[in-house]
Amino acid sequence: MTRARTVNRRQVLAAIGAAIPTATAGCTGSGGIGGEPTYEDGNMGDLNASNYSNRSAAQMGTAAALAQSQPSTSVTPLDPLSLTAHEFVVEDGYLGSTVQGTVENTGTNRIQIVEVRTRVYDDAGNQIGRYLASTGDLNAGSTWEFVVVVLESPTTVADYDITVLGTPT
């Protein structure tokens, strides 16, 4: 003969609390969605920063209006997003210091939001800025050519690193 067992509210909540991490374990890390972003080192190229002038006040105002520095909270590392190329480039005029490159959606589904995050460092290895570029609706098999506007002068940037994140549809 079996005996009926009563389950109290505390036991139900404990069981749910234990099940949630187990159910979401496949959604974190390098398995496709979730986890902390992995940054890769940047390519400073043959940059001779002394050959470039600083932005004027008007150019800096335009650059500041275009520079993105507040990351989205809805993006996460996604396996189908790949940084296929990137480098530090100094443009004339208001753009000045930039990181430019290409992201590819190698998956079979559209990515709703794509965000490229860049951190820049000085000669001592101190992070001196964090900037990003974003776009929406990157279709499967498509590429996006991004430009991250960096507000630091090219004479102060010694290195950068970069990552790409996204929001699946």
C-alpha positions, 0 to 999 in steps of 0.5 A, a space after each residue: 500500500 502506498 501512502 499519499 505524500 503532501 507537498 508544501 509550498 516551500 518544497 514546491 518553490 525549492 524544486 522550481 528554484 533548483 530546476 531553473 538553473 538546470 533548464 537554462 544551463 544549455 543557454 549559457 557559455 559558448 553553447 550559443 546564447 548567453 554568458 560573458 562576451 569574449 573580446 579579441 585583440 584589435 589590429 592597430 595596423 601601421 598607424 602613425 598617430 603623429 600624422 593626424 590632427 585632433 578634431 576641432 571643437 565642432 568636429 568633436 561635437 558631431 563625433 560625440 553625437 554619433 558615438 555610442 557608448 551605452 550598451 544594450 542589455 538585451 544582447 548576448 554572445 551568439 554563435 552565428 555572429 562572427 567578426 570577419 575583419 576589424 582594424 583601427 582607422 583614423 579618418 579625416 574630419 569629424 570621424 577621427 579615431 574609429 574601429 571599422 570592420 565586418 560582422 557576418 551572420 553565419 546562421 540560418 535565422 535573422 538576428 534582431 539586434 547586432 552590437 559591436 563593442 570596443 574597448 580602447 586602452 592607453 600605453 599603460 594598458 588602462 582602459 580609456 573608453 568604451 564605444 559601440 556600433 549597432 544595427 538591427 535585422 541582420 539576415 541569415 548569411 548577410 554581412 554588416 560593415 560597421 564603424 565604431 566612433 572613438 572619441 579619444 585622440 589617435 595619439 592616446 589610443 595604444 590598443 583596443 579589443 572588440 566583441 560582437 553580441 546580438 539578440 535572436 529573433 
